[in-house]
């Protein structure tokens, strides 16, 4: 059984990277942006707090949630090969993509764990994951925060 499983897993892994548009070790720029092989990759469908954005914990303590979310994404991807499938380009020409650690969507995991929000501008892809995280009070949903797109527009 083991002799059969190893080749099958290898084929699945190769198939996943064969369909990737960008693959490699990721350098985390912020909570929803990676740099892979010199290419800037923005995680499609999600929006995470900006690097200097602050949030309030459930007990009202103010903390730098942008830095925390960046660190969480860094720990999630450290030492792994990331495969990304392009979904478009942003205004600056960067790749918008859904990125994976093996078969697991990093985009969905960030939203499902409560560290990012579904980004309405990109569509409904991760709205269900956000509803679950919000209902459970996971991640940022334990406290209070301004959605990142409103924070960038000046709402503090």
N, CA, C and O of each residue as an XYZ file, in Angstrom:
624
protein
N       0.815     -1.194      0.000
C       0.000      0.000      0.000
C       0.858      1.257      0.000
O       0.568      2.205     -0.730
N       1.923      1.276      0.820
C       2.802      2.432      0.895
C       3.499      2.659     -0.438
O       3.665      3.802     -0.863
N       3.909      1.580     -1.105
C       4.583      1.713     -2.404
C       3.665      2.363     -3.428
O       4.138      3.062     -4.324
N       2.371      2.146     -3.310
C       1.402      2.750     -4.217
C       1.139      4.214     -3.838
O       1.013      5.068     -4.716
N       1.058      4.499     -2.550
C       0.703      5.834     -2.070
C       1.765      6.871     -2.422
O       1.418      7.985     -2.813
N       3.034      6.541     -2.297
C       4.101      7.505     -2.558
C       4.075      7.994     -4.005
O       4.095      9.205     -4.226
N       4.032      7.110     -4.997
C       3.965      7.614     -6.381
C       2.700      8.430     -6.651
O       2.747      9.411     -7.393
N       1.581      8.038     -6.063
C       0.339      8.786     -6.273
C       0.470     10.183     -5.682
O       0.090     11.162     -6.325
N       1.001     10.291     -4.469
C       1.193     11.602     -3.844
C       2.152     12.455     -4.659
O       1.938     13.659     -4.805
N       3.204     11.848     -5.189
C       4.151     12.569     -6.026
C       3.469     13.099     -7.279
O       3.691     14.247     -7.664
N       2.645     12.283     -7.918
C       1.919     12.728     -9.110
C       0.951     13.854     -8.790
O       0.823     14.798     -9.570
N       0.266     13.770     -7.653
C      -0.659     14.835     -7.250
C       0.108     16.123     -7.025
O      -0.329     17.185     -7.468
N       1.240     16.051     -6.347
C       2.055     17.240     -6.089
C       2.563     17.849     -7.389
O       2.533     19.068     -7.557
N       3.026     17.018     -8.301
C       3.508     17.514     -9.583
C       2.376     18.119    -10.405
O       2.572     19.136    -11.070
N       1.213     17.514    -10.368
C       0.067     18.051    -11.108
C      -0.329     19.414    -10.555
O      -0.683     20.312    -11.319
N      -0.275     19.576     -9.241
C      -0.642     20.858     -8.631
C       0.304     21.952     -9.070
O      -0.140     23.060     -9.370
N       1.617     21.670     -9.118
C       2.563     22.697     -9.525
C       2.568     22.879    -11.038
O       2.933     23.951    -11.521
N       2.175     21.862    -11.796
C       2.152     21.989    -13.247
C       1.124     23.019    -13.694
O       1.308     23.667    -14.724
N       0.055     23.176    -12.941
C      -0.976     24.140    -13.296
C      -0.772     25.499    -12.644
O      -1.582     26.404    -12.844
N       0.288     25.657    -11.875
C       0.552     26.918    -11.182
C       1.152     27.925    -12.158
O       1.910     27.570    -13.060
N       0.795     29.179    -11.953
C       1.360     30.260    -12.761
C       2.638     30.800    -12.127
O       3.552     31.241    -12.824
N       2.690     30.761    -10.779
C       3.871     31.198    -10.036
C       4.105     30.177     -8.933
O       3.193     29.867     -8.167
N       5.324     29.655     -8.849
C       5.652     28.656     -7.840
C       7.032     28.941     -7.267
O       7.953     29.311     -7.994
N       7.165     28.767     -5.965
C       8.473     28.927     -5.337
C       8.332     29.243     -3.860
O       7.236     29.207     -3.300
N       9.462     29.554     -3.240
C       9.470     29.978     -1.837
C       8.959     31.412     -1.791
O       9.324     32.242     -2.624
N       8.118     31.690     -0.814
C       7.500     33.013     -0.726
C       8.204     33.886      0.305
O       8.603     33.423      1.374
N       8.343     35.148     -0.041
C       8.728     36.175      0.930
C       7.454     36.943      1.212
O       6.820     37.450      0.286
N       7.069     37.038      2.469
C       5.825     37.710      2.834
C       6.060     39.215      2.882
O       6.946     39.694      3.589
N       5.257     39.950      2.124
C       5.337     41.408      2.094
C       4.423     41.990      3.171
O       4.831     42.843      3.959
N       3.190     41.513      3.187
C       2.226     41.892      4.224
C       1.202     40.768      4.334
O       1.415     39.686      3.786
N       0.107     41.004      5.026
C      -0.847     39.944      5.312
C      -1.591     39.358      4.131
O      -2.267     38.340      4.275
N      -1.484     39.977      2.965
C      -2.137     39.428      1.777
C      -1.300     39.576      0.513
O      -1.829     39.539     -0.598
N       0.007     39.744      0.687
C       0.899     39.913     -0.458
C       2.174     39.107     -0.253
O       2.791     39.143      0.812
N       2.555     38.376     -1.304
C       3.773     37.578     -1.303
C       4.668     38.028     -2.439
O       4.209     38.656     -3.393
N       5.935     37.708     -2.334
C       6.842     37.850     -3.458
C       7.426     36.467     -3.708
O       8.033     35.861     -2.824
N       7.232     35.980     -4.932
C       7.709     34.646     -5.305
C       8.484     34.765     -6.612
O       7.951     35.232     -7.618
N       9.732     34.342     -6.590
C      10.570     34.377     -7.792
C      10.568     35.775     -8.423
O      10.515     35.904     -9.646
N      10.624     36.810     -7.594
C      10.668     38.183     -8.080
C       9.326     38.754     -8.507
O       9.250     39.911     -8.919
N       8.281     37.968     -8.414
C       6.927     38.388     -8.831
C       6.103     38.763     -7.595
O       6.041     37.999     -6.631
N       5.476     39.932     -7.627
C       4.578     40.325     -6.546
C       3.242     39.631     -6.759
O       2.637     39.736     -7.826
N       2.786     38.917     -5.729
C       1.544     38.157     -5.815
C       0.615     38.623     -4.698
O       0.916     38.465     -3.515
N      -0.502     39.191     -5.089
C      -1.532     39.621     -4.138
C      -2.544     38.494     -4.034
O      -3.014     37.987     -5.053
N      -2.886     38.092     -2.801
C      -3.822     36.988     -2.603
C      -5.224     37.414     -3.022
O      -5.846     38.259     -2.378
N      -5.707     36.829     -4.095
C      -7.004     37.169     -4.684
C      -8.141     36.875     -3.717
O      -8.150     35.852     -3.033
N      -9.100     37.796     -3.674
C     -10.340     37.554     -2.949
C     -10.288     37.833     -1.465
O     -11.293     37.686     -0.770
N      -9.120     38.239     -0.966
C      -9.020     38.528      0.460
C      -8.375     39.890      0.676
O      -7.700     40.419     -0.206
N      -8.593     40.445      1.856
C      -7.950     41.696      2.244
C      -7.597     41.572      3.719
O      -8.448     41.243      4.545
N      -6.341     41.836      4.040
C      -5.845     41.733      5.413
C      -5.450     43.120      5.907
O      -5.197     44.017      5.103
N      -5.397     43.300      7.215
C      -4.991     44.603      7.756
C      -3.649     45.063      7.181
O      -2.749     44.265      6.918
N      -3.556     46.372      6.998
C      -2.333     46.989      6.490
C      -1.229     46.911      7.545
O      -1.527     46.796      8.734
N       0.052     46.972      7.126
C       1.154     46.801      8.079
C       1.095     47.717      9.304
O       1.483     47.297     10.395
N       0.629     48.932      9.155
C       0.578     49.860     10.286
C      -0.813     49.959     10.919
O      -1.039     50.811     11.778
N      -1.733     49.111     10.509
C      -3.108     49.157     11.022
C      -3.183     48.571     12.428
O      -2.540     47.568     12.737
N      -3.982     49.221     13.268
C      -4.201     48.711     14.617
C      -5.634     48.217     14.759
O      -6.535     48.648     14.039
N      -5.822     47.304     15.706
C      -7.117     46.715     16.014
C      -7.243     46.665     17.533
O      -6.283     46.946     18.251
N      -8.417     46.309     18.015
C      -8.629     46.153     19.455
C      -8.910     44.692     19.761
O      -9.667     44.028     19.053
N      -8.291     44.204     20.823
C      -8.553     42.835     21.258
C      -9.944     42.763     21.877
O     -10.614     43.784     22.033
N     -10.371     41.571     22.223
C     -11.668     41.393     22.880
C     -11.760     42.130     24.203
O     -12.853     42.447     24.670
N     -10.602     42.404     24.812
C     -10.568     43.128     26.089
C     -10.291     44.614     25.884
O     -10.101     45.357     26.847
N     -10.270     45.046     24.605
C     -10.083     46.460     24.303
C      -8.640     46.911     24.167
O      -8.389     48.099     23.960
N      -7.691     46.005     24.277
C      -6.275     46.352     24.137
C      -5.961     46.620     22.667
O      -6.298     45.809     21.804
N      -5.318     47.754     22.377
C      -4.947     48.118     21.011
C      -3.638     47.406     20.653
O      -2.688     47.408     21.435
N      -3.600     46.804     19.472
C      -2.388     46.124     19.017
C      -2.234     46.310     17.511
O      -3.196     46.624     16.810
N      -1.022     46.114     17.032
C      -0.741     46.248     15.600
C      -1.157     44.957     14.904
O      -0.370     44.017     14.786
N      -2.404     44.928     14.446
C      -2.923     43.711     13.810
C      -2.302     43.482     12.444
O      -2.191     42.335     12.010
N      -1.891     44.547     11.749
C      -1.240     44.374     10.455
C       0.063     43.602     10.582
O       0.346     42.714      9.778
N       0.860     43.942     11.600
C       2.116     43.232     11.831
C       1.851     41.793     12.269
O       2.562     40.877     11.855
N       0.833     41.592     13.103
C       0.494     40.241     13.558
C       0.072     39.358     12.388
O       0.531     38.222     12.275
N      -0.784     39.862     11.531
C      -1.271     39.069     10.394
C      -0.124     38.747      9.437
O      -0.067     37.645      8.891
N       0.785     39.692      9.231
C       1.961     39.430      8.396
C       2.774     38.279      8.995
O       3.207     37.382      8.271
N       2.979     38.302     10.308
C       3.742     37.244     10.981
C       3.030     35.893     10.854
O       3.687     34.868     10.674
N       1.724     35.880     10.944
C       0.967     34.628     10.808
C       1.152     34.047      9.407
O       1.377     32.846      9.262
N       1.060     34.889      8.376
C       1.267     34.418      7.006
C       2.713     33.949      6.815
O       2.961     32.969      6.114
N       3.653     34.640      7.431
C       5.060     34.236      7.355
C       5.257     32.849      7.964
O       5.906     31.995      7.359
N       4.708     32.621      9.144
C       4.835     31.306      9.788
C       4.159     30.218      8.965
O       4.646     29.090      8.895
N       3.029     30.563      8.338
C       2.272     29.589      7.547
C       3.072     29.119      6.329
O       3.001     27.947      5.959
N       3.822     30.013      5.711
C       4.491     29.693      4.451
C       5.980     29.377      4.608
O       6.597     28.859      3.678
N       6.559     29.679      5.756
C       8.010     29.524      5.964
C       8.470     28.090      5.673
O       7.977     27.122      6.252
N       9.438     27.998      4.752
C      10.031     26.703      4.442
C       9.271     25.870      3.433
O       9.709     24.769      3.097
N       8.154     26.356      2.943
C       7.334     25.593      1.999
C       7.349     26.211      0.609
O       7.576     27.410      0.448
N       7.106     25.379     -0.383
C       6.904     25.862     -1.742
C       5.442     26.258     -1.881
O       4.539     25.502     -1.522
N       5.230     27.449     -2.406
C       3.889     27.986     -2.610
C       3.592     27.965     -4.106
O       4.424     28.372     -4.916
N       2.407     27.491     -4.465
C       1.969     27.457     -5.863
C       0.768     28.386     -6.008
O      -0.189     28.292     -5.240
N       0.817     29.272     -6.980
C      -0.254     30.255     -7.157
C      -0.854     30.164     -8.551
O      -0.149     30.014     -9.549
N      -2.170     30.260     -8.587
C      -2.906     30.269     -9.857
C      -3.464     31.658    -10.081
O      -4.276     32.151     -9.297
N      -3.024     32.279    -11.148
C      -3.404     33.665    -11.442
C      -4.887     33.789    -11.713
O      -5.477     32.968    -12.414
N      -5.493     34.846    -11.139
C      -6.900     35.167    -11.368
C      -7.061     36.532    -12.028
O      -8.180     36.959    -12.311
N      -5.942     37.217    -12.274
C      -5.984     38.537    -12.895
C      -4.771     39.348    -12.468
O      -3.803     38.817    -11.925
N      -4.848     40.641    -12.727
C      -3.784     41.574    -12.358
C      -4.388     42.740    -11.588
O      -5.521     43.143    -11.850
N      -3.627     43.283    -10.632
C      -4.109     44.453     -9.907
C      -3.746     45.721    -10.678
O      -3.142     45.651    -11.748
N      -4.117     46.879    -10.130
C      -3.883     48.155    -10.813
C      -2.406     48.406    -11.080
O      -2.057     49.056    -12.065
N      -1.537     47.897    -10.213
C      -0.100     48.087    -10.380
C       0.570     47.042    -11.250
O       1.788     47.072    -11.420
N      -0.198     46.122    -11.803
C       0.351     45.085    -12.665
C       0.761     43.817    -11.940
O       1.227     42.867    -12.567
N       0.591     43.792    -10.609
C       0.929     42.602     -9.840
C      -0.073     41.487    -10.073
O      -1.221     41.731    -10.446
N       0.365     40.289     -9.854
C      -0.482     39.109    -10.031
C      -1.498     39.023     -8.898
O      -1.144     39.166     -7.727
N      -2.757     38.789     -9.246
C      -3.807     38.435     -8.281
C      -3.976     36.929     -8.414
O      -4.258     36.424     -9.501
N      -3.803     36.207     -7.302
C      -3.806     34.746     -7.415
C      -4.351     34.081     -6.167
O      -4.346     34.648     -5.075
N      -4.822     32.857     -6.366
C      -5.123     31.970     -5.250
C      -3.875     31.110     -5.100
O      -3.434     30.464     -6.051
N      -3.314     31.110     -3.894
C      -2.062     30.410     -3.647
C      -2.297     29.219     -2.725
O      -3.201     29.224     -1.889
N      -1.468     28.211     -2.896
C      -1.670     26.939     -2.212
C      -0.392     26.441     -1.547
O       0.719     26.663     -2.029
N      -0.595     25.763     -0.427
C       0.425     24.921      0.193
C      -0.078     23.507     -0.060
O      -0.953     23.019      0.655
N       0.470     22.855     -1.066
C      -0.090     21.576     -1.499
C      -1.505     21.832     -1.988
O      -1.706     22.697     -2.841
N      -2.505     21.095     -1.466
C      -3.892     21.300     -1.908
C      -4.651     22.368     -1.099
O      -5.817     22.644     -1.382
N      -3.998     22.960     -0.104
C      -4.684     23.884      0.810
C      -4.543     25.320      0.336
O      -3.433     25.804      0.118
N      -5.668     25.998      0.178
C      -5.685     27.394     -0.246
C      -5.250     28.296      0.909
O      -5.895     28.329      1.957
N      -4.161     29.019      0.709
C      -3.701     29.990      1.701
C      -4.747     31.084      1.861
O      -5.026     31.518      2.979
N      -5.327     31.532      0.752
C      -6.329     32.592      0.776
C      -7.483     32.200      1.703
O      -7.860     32.954      2.600
N      -8.034     31.006      1.466
C      -9.169     30.557      2.268
C      -8.779     30.342      3.726
O      -9.555     30.655      4.629
N      -7.592     29.816      3.957
C      -7.149     29.569      5.325
C      -7.022     30.884      6.098
O      -7.407     30.948      7.265
N      -6.490     31.925      5.468
C      -6.351     33.223      6.149
C      -7.718     33.780      6.550
O      -7.866     34.340      7.636
N      -8.707     33.628      5.681
C     -10.060     34.119      5.980
C     -10.740     33.209      6.997
O     -11.346     33.694      7.952
N     -10.646     31.902      6.805
C     -11.313     30.949      7.702
C     -10.779     31.024      9.127
O     -11.513     30.762     10.080
N      -9.498     31.384      9.278
C      -8.909     31.519     10.608
C      -9.141     32.904     11.207
O      -8.769     33.162     12.352
N      -9.764     33.801     10.420
C     -10.118     35.120     10.934
C      -9.036     36.176     10.823
O      -9.151     37.224     11.457
N      -7.989     35.945     10.043
C      -6.894     36.894      9.919
C      -7.017     37.791      8.700
O      -6.232     38.727      8.545
N      -7.972     37.530      7.844
C      -8.240     38.358      6.672
C      -9.745     38.309      6.426
O     -10.457     37.477      6.989
N     -10.207     39.209      5.581
C     -11.626     39.253      5.230
C     -11.786     38.922      3.753
O     -10.869     39.113      2.955
N     -12.960     38.424      3.407
C     -13.295     38.277      1.992
C     -13.335     39.695      1.420
O     -13.931     40.590      2.019
N     -12.703     39.899      0.266
C     -12.609     41.237     -0.334
C     -13.735     41.404     -1.348
O     -13.681     40.817     -2.428
N     -14.755     42.194     -1.017
C     -15.926     42.325     -1.903
C     -15.572     42.751     -3.329
O     -16.250     42.358     -4.278
N     -14.526     43.543     -3.480
C     -14.125     44.022     -4.810
C     -13.759     42.863     -5.745
O     -13.893     42.981     -6.963
N     -13.300     41.749     -5.178
C     -12.896     40.594     -5.992
C     -13.995     39.554     -6.167
O     -13.838     38.624     -6.958
N     -15.103     39.693     -5.446
C     -16.185     38.723     -5.588
C     -16.423     37.927     -4.319
O     -15.831     38.216     -3.279
N     -17.293     36.920     -4.399
C     -17.760     36.194     -3.209
C     -16.968     34.941     -2.825
O     -17.409     34.184     -1.960
N     -15.832     34.713     -3.438
C     -15.118     33.439     -3.252
C     -14.951     32.989     -1.803
O     -15.084     31.799     -1.516
N     -14.666     33.898     -0.896
C     -14.334     33.500      0.467
C     -15.337     34.010      1.504
O     -15.032     34.065      2.695
N     -16.528     34.379      1.046
C     -17.556     34.888      1.965
C     -18.001     33.834      2.981
O     -18.215     34.162      4.148
N     -18.143     32.590      2.564
C     -18.552     31.534      3.513
C     -17.499     31.328      4.593
O     -17.837     31.160      5.765
N     -16.233     31.339      4.209
C     -15.150     31.189      5.189
C     -15.177     32.345      6.186
O     -14.933     32.149      7.376
N     -15.470     33.537      5.702
C     -15.555     34.700      6.592
C     -16.725     34.559      7.563
O     -16.583     34.850      8.750
N     -17.877     34.114      7.066
C     -19.049     33.937      7.944
C     -18.741     32.967      9.084
O     -19.122     33.204     10.230
N     -18.059     31.891      8.763
C     -17.710     30.893      9.777
C     -16.745     31.498     10.808
O     -16.953     31.343     12.012
N     -15.698     32.183     10.345
C     -14.725     32.791     11.265
C     -15.393     33.828     12.162
O     -15.121     33.898     13.360
N     -16.268     34.629     11.568
C     -16.979     35.660     12.337
C     -17.882     35.014     13.389
O     -17.904     35.453     14.539
N     -18.621     33.984     13.007
C     -19.537     33.310     13.934
C     -18.788     32.649     15.089
O     -19.280     32.630     16.217
N     -17.604     32.108     14.813
C     -16.812     31.461     15.861
C     -16.002     32.461     16.684
O     -15.502     32.122     17.757
N     -15.872     33.702     16.180
C     -15.053     34.692     16.870
C     -13.573     34.388     16.755
O     -12.815     34.607     17.700
N     -13.156     33.881     15.596
C     -11.749     33.530     15.381
C     -10.933     34.739     14.942
O     -11.456     35.671     14.332
N      -9.639     34.707     15.263
C      -8.705     35.725     14.798
C      -9.129     37.130     15.174
O      -9.420     37.415     16.336
N      -9.162     37.997     14.189
C      -9.526     39.402     14.404
C     -10.959     39.571     14.885
O     -11.296     40.587     15.492
N     -11.800     38.583     14.618
C     -13.211     38.662     15.000
C     -13.404     38.556     16.517
O     -14.523     38.729     17.000
N     -12.343     38.278     17.274
C     -12.425     38.265     18.735
C     -12.592     39.682     19.279
O     -13.111     39.875     20.379
N     -12.150     40.665     18.506
C     -12.181     42.054     18.962
C     -12.862     42.961     17.954
O     -13.850     42.588     17.322
N     -12.317     44.153     17.819
C     -12.868     45.147     16.887
C     -11.774     45.593     15.921
O     -10.606     45.719     16.287
N     -12.188     45.826     14.682
C     -11.258     46.326     13.672
C     -12.041     46.972     12.550
O     -13.232     46.718     12.372
N     -11.362     47.800     11.809
C     -11.939     48.441     10.631
C     -11.548     47.589      9.428
O     -10.380     47.221      9.301
N     -12.489     47.263      8.540
C     -12.090     46.512      7.334
C     -10.942     47.231      6.626
O     -10.955     48.456      6.505
N      -9.962     46.480      6.163
C      -8.767     47.102      5.576
C      -9.056     48.101      4.461
O      -8.368     49.117      4.366
N     -10.050     47.843      3.615
C     -10.338     48.779      2.510
C     -10.895     50.097      3.069
O     -10.664     51.153      2.480
N     -11.617     50.055      4.182
C     -12.089     51.302      4.805
C     -10.948     52.007      5.517
O     -10.887     53.237      5.514
N     -10.040     51.249      6.127
C      -8.884     51.824      6.802
C      -8.011     52.568      5.793
O      -7.523     53.662      6.078
N      -7.814     51.973      4.611
C      -7.015     52.643      3.581
C      -7.680     53.924      3.102
O      -6.999     54.865      2.693
N      -9.020     53.964      3.150
C      -9.752     55.168      2.739
C      -9.810     56.223      3.844
O     -10.416     57.279      3.660
N      -9.183     55.944      4.989
C      -9.089     56.952      6.036
C      -9.923     56.700      7.279
O      -9.792     57.446      8.250
N     -10.773     55.686      7.293
C     -11.561     55.380      8.484
C     -10.647     54.722      9.497
O     -10.030     53.693      9.221
N     -10.569     55.325     10.668
C      -9.708     54.765     11.703
C     -10.577     54.504     12.900
O     -10.090     54.025     13.924
